[in-house]
Amino acid sequence: MPRIHLHLLSDSTGETLEMIAKAALAQFDEADVQRHFWPMVRSKQHIDRIVPDIAAHPGLVLFTLVNPETRTRLEEHCRAIGLPAVPVLDAVTEALESHLGQEAHGRPGRQHSMDAAYFARVDAIQYTIAHDDGIGWEDWEEADILLAGVSRSSKTPTSIYLANRGYKVANIPLVVESPPPPALYSLRKPLIVGLTTAPERLIQIRRNRLLTIAEGRESDYVDAERVAAEVKFARRLFADNAWPVIDVTRRSIEETAAAVIRLLTERDARDGPASVRTHLA
């Protein structure tokens, strides 16, 4: 399969554009794609500096440029060298304008402005880092979500991903010999979600972890019988407390996080926001 050059131009950090490109590429098997990433493109002069590289590596150009002069300059250059230039957000923006009855604000990087949502996300990240791996259980009531699971069931990476979406997340490792603090069973605000995985997959992940820390010997940490008992213990705990469970065996971190958010949304739609539930209780 020939290599395809994909040029991504954004007037902001490019995070949105990169996610769109990644999602689209996932629909194609074994695509050989070389990405050329151009963030913070906010002037015609910047476009002029980029175009020679685009011409040297012809391919597909995707962009999220809201300034009319900047995007016009890019489109003119692309027409001159015979390359397609795709404004990936135009269709969505036009549909929103139609339904909302107003024009979109053409301000670069608007979605990343330092508004209240930005500071809330920073606060969520700080909280999540400070409450990783069972730390700070005294403050768990402040969390939006609490993830529970045995070691290496993707609690930490899922927590960090959710924190970047603005959710305060705590997580706790479940250990057979060390019961969770009693506070876990009296939480009112956080949605407690159990993460589980197939024992065989868990053993593989743990063995890889041991190799990264230069620990090659076998131990209870990767013993098949012991690991199966851990998973069974966690599942029993989830069932006894009627906590929702997500099997992460074949899920990516993004898929697990999406499932958690869906559970939280469904709970709040059913029972009302956490603040209301706490007030009415």
Helices and strands as residue ranges (DSSP letters): E 4-10, H 15-25, E 33-38, H 44-56, E 59-64, H 68-81, E 85-87, H 90-100, G 110-112, H 116-130, G 132-134, G 137-142, E 145-149, H 155-164, E 169-173, G 182-186, E 191-196, H 199-212, G 220-222, H 224-240, E 245-247, H 253-271, H 274-280
